[in-house]
Amino acid sequence: MADKLKQIRSKIDALDRRLLTLVSARARLAQRIGRLKQGTAYRPEREAQVLRGILAGNQGPLPDAALARLFTEIMSACRALEDSLTVAYLGPQGTFSQEAAGKHFGSLAALAPCASIDEVFRKVETGAAGYGVVPVENSTEGAIGRTLDLLLSTPAKVCGEIMLPIRQCLMSRSGRLGDVRQVVSHAQSLAQCQQWLARRLPRAERVTVVSNAEAARLAARDRRTAAIGPRTASALYGLKLIARNIEDEAKNTTRFLVVAEHDAARSGADKTSLIMSTRNVPGAMHELLTPLAVNQVSMTRLESRPSRAGLWEYVFYVDIEGHQQDANVVRALAELKQKASFLKILGSYPAAVT
């Protein structure tokens, strides 16, 4: 047994040395690319293509999620050799927005927590941050209204999306369910866990706070208070986990958008987001969507929102498959410009690699 273990470990050591050589060679090539090209080292379409290629060739035993995380970190390290990347996100530390930013950009990007979604947009618009990560919708609770409103007015573009599975945890100072008299969290997290709370903590008071991180901070001060939030918050605030995965929907996912001063080039599997409005006359909405159907452009999302320009006037947030440089999308957008009373293209970007 001991000899077999030694032989296997020797092979692992040899592979580790080969991996080191290959990763270093990759980093040197990334440095050469950085010297040849102009602008930021981050190319969302290129990184999406790399991840898709890796996952397409994965034969196990590592799961796709683990490989995606591994290669995201490799690209993050190589990118850091070329450029310092600042990413604003809805803070403070210990939120799902921070997890989303880390998942997309890797741990070597400089993450800048912001007090509000408005501040994330401001940092991008003023150049204080190169990129911003903002939540736009949750599969259980629906759209994030403030993000939609800011997308309508911002000059920033959408250059990426992130799909983050939401795994809610209950945490407290003692780690004992019996001590809990009050549960604090962001309103969305409380709503996502209401059935679990009704079964396990029916008498506990539920209190809404501005973020999951703030909930964790409050729980750290009172042993009778438990917080709901990501597992990472427990370590940051010195809390013990009472229960994991308490969300009512196992497939609960939040979609985030990456905003910047630019969108992305074609990656081969893209989305385009736009905002449009139409005249308030019979059949106007059908007429507005006809160019998409005629040009065989699939619509993946349609969300209405008050325009704030007038009473009972609405704008429509639309996601379509394809890049705005794709021939059928070019035709569809040209026809939409003729029919819509307002049209804003938010950007084209790679569909999330999950």
Secondary structure, DSSP 4 states (H G I P E B T S, - for coil): -HHHHHHHHHHHHHHHHHHHHHHHHHHHHHHHHHHHS-S-S--HHHHHHHHHHHHHT--SSS-HHHHHHHHHHHHHHHHHHH---EEEEE-STTSHHHHHHHHHH-TTSEEEEESSHHHHHHHHHHTSSSEEEEEEEETTTEE-HHHHHHHHH---EEEEEEEEE---EEEESS--GGG-SEEEE-HHHHHHTHHHHHHH-TTSEEEE-S-HHHHHHHHTT-TTEEEEE-HHHHHHTT-EEEES---SSTT-EEEEEEEESS-----SSEEEEEEEE--SSTTHHHHHHHHHHHTT--EEEEEEEE-SSSTT-EEEEEEEES-TTSHHHHHHHHHHHHH-SEEEEEEEEEPP--
